[in-house]
Amino acid sequence: MEKSTLGSLLIALVMLLAGIGLIMLGRNASKKAKASQSWPTTQGVVVAVSIKATTDNDGNDTYTPIVRYRYEVNGKTYESQRLAFGGQTSFSNNFEAEDFLKSYQENAPVTVYYNPANPSEAVLDTSTSSGRSLIFLGGFFVFIGLALSVGYVAFWHWARRFEGT
């Protein structure tokens, strides 16, 4: 095989591995979110809200709402920023992030779902949508990786048939 074909197969392999990794992360997030739906709840309070703005190498801005909340379990006080399992919610513009934060005002009460086996693990949102999104994205990467692999191998076999003519 030529270097370009090997490089292409390497890209396909990276896509496959990334896809498998995303699927595994998504499954884990979905399992955790599903489990959190039956966790006990306690009343917490929003300590602070903010928006973290970041810019990637291409100059694209991302706005991540941060909600810090405090809660108490068995007389011990905990603090967390995790809203849900499956990663942080981010937006492409500041207005969407601000709109998201409207439901979380400083000093406002919130319902906190906490892990009874590890009360420092808590969430405000028990939905499984983030996990499903990661699984879908991972499936897309796996599909592209497989398609590239099959395409490159088929092309390589086809090209070898005409090599001697």
HELIX and SHEET records of a PDB file:
HELIX    1   1 LYS A    3  SER A   36  1                                  34    
HELIX    2   2 ASN A   94  LEU A  101  1                                   8    
HELIX    3   3 SER A  129  ARG A  161  1                                  33    
SHEET    1   A 5 LYS A  76  SER A  80  0                                        
SHEET    2   A 5 ASP A  61  VAL A  73 -1                                        
SHEET    3   A 5 THR A  41  THR A  55 -1                                        
SHEET    4   A 5 PRO A 109  ASN A 115 -1                                        
SHEET    5   A 5 ASN A 118  VAL A 123 -1                                        
END                                                                             
